[in-house]
């Protein structure tokens, strides 16, 4: 056998080498059996091995060699082995670097090795010993591989536990506390004095460590929303013997939500009046719990209901009408699943139109009453023309009706009286008007009368929930004149008065208010006779104003003053034609006429918005017939159309009435 074959056989230490080496004589040193072989696997790559065999002068070696197909460099204790009783330098001495690099060991210390050093016949000890930490678990061991004794030879390969590496367990994170922190308890397998924040691996968090011995508290503060985690890193701390933990702890984590839910409020309602329900949409940025009616702050209103869940709610707010409705939600009204209290909302304001709506109702009421006042003024020309009579006139239409009671002055009594009334129904609106006037005059001359009159009226208007009614008076002088040469008549009046009124704008409360008013009227009319037909041209000017005083309503709102003014000029041409009948006891009179009317309307205060300034003209036609019975009663039929030439106004009607003279 050549030297190359011997070295290869020694490197493999395989039983198959026995066929290459002939057994010749017993060993002169170790009295081992034919072969004693001991091994200790250090990891999957390398093993610690000692063997002896008394063959061809003796084989003996203590070394580190590959396991299986490992590529670890084989090293022998002291760098020398015995081969056939001779020293072999095939392998280098064992090094700590080789053990740490390939054998899963760390911190190799106290390395001692004694290999072949003299003649095989004289050797009684070959040995390798060291201490090291296994990197898989971190435990520290004392390792020994030796061949000992010329006689009773023993071969030993083993490891002895010196120190178990400390371990650590992290408990589940609890929290968050009021500051948003989470806490985990670190339990060490043995005491440590260097367990600090530096021992930890942190993700999306900072930490504070407190404690001693084998128990520490780790307080975790997340940096941002999301997953925050902590673990103890490998080698993060040591025990009292300086041995570190070679296994990192498990990671504990928590999904952190540190963002407070925000909330917004909105509504589609832009203005309210008393008792109006406002649906307020409440939207949180995430699902919350604990939100209810008591969590809304409402001025000039009250919360009657809250519906919804999660992130979306609807609050029903009823306005009191005392002012603008203001709604807000304070901070902490609700909380999310992480316990974060909600932030405060902005303020939602819905303007109260209580005052404006009330003024609208009053302004429309005053305008309607003013038109009624003008249209119900009694004609005075007849006092000189001699065509006034006493009687009762009643008429009715599909939409309403009217009555007219009158007396006439005579030579012995200049006192006269008129009482008119009308009512109407149109859609949801109902009106009633009663007008009365008492007058008396002094005959200055056959062509001039001067007198005074007192007017009283009552007007009510009902439109759904809104109702207004009022009564008032006017008083002032009047005159009637006639030219001596022609049947041309003049009349005029100037009246001042006041009214007392009540308004219930929404059906929930009633307030009182007062107004002052003025009426002036001037009329010129003549008569042209053409056989049985009389033509009556006329010109009439009228003006009235009604001004509401400011007042405090039942909800402590100041309702400002406002007023309306109506001016009207009318040029008319009427006719009446007597129709001859067989029976002289009855009479038939056809009547009719046309008129051009110019009018202007304006308002002050809020009425200026409700009743915008208007100037315009229109035409009016009328046609009727009066049939007088033998007993003096008169049946009258009249039709009219008003609004010719304008697109903004139209009025028409048919009246059937009966007049009983007395």
Secondary structure, DSSP 8 states (H G I E B T S, - for coil): --HHHHHHHHHHT-GGGGGTS---S--SS----S-EEEEEE-SSSEEEEEEEE-STT-EEEEEEEE-TT-----EEGGG-EEETTEEE-SSEE--HHHHHHHSSEEEEEEEEEE---S-GGG--EEEEEEEEEETTT--EEEEEEEEE-SSS-EEEEEEEEEE----EEE---EE--TTSEEEEEEEESS--S--SGGGEEEESEEEEEEEETTEEEEEEEESSSEEEEEEE-TTS-B-TTS-B--S----EEEEE------EEEE-S--EE-TT-EEEEEEEESS--B---GGGEEEESEEEEEEEEETTEEEEEEEE-SSS-EEEEE-TTS-B-TT--B------EEEEE-HHHHHHHHHHHHHHHHHHHHHHT----THHHHT----EEEEEEETTEEEEEEE----SS--EEEEEEEEEEEETTEEEEEEEEEEEEEEEEETTEEEEEEEEEEEEEEEETTEEEEEEEEEEEEEEEEE-SSS-EEEEEEEEEEEEEEEEESSSS--EEEEEEEEEEEEEEEE-EEETTEEEEEEEEEEEEEEEE--EE-TTS-EE--EEEEEEEEEEEEEEEEEE--S-TT-EEEEEEEEEEEEEEEEEETTHHHHS--EEEEEEEEEEEEEEE-TTSEEEEEEEEEEEET-SS--EEEEEEEEEEE-
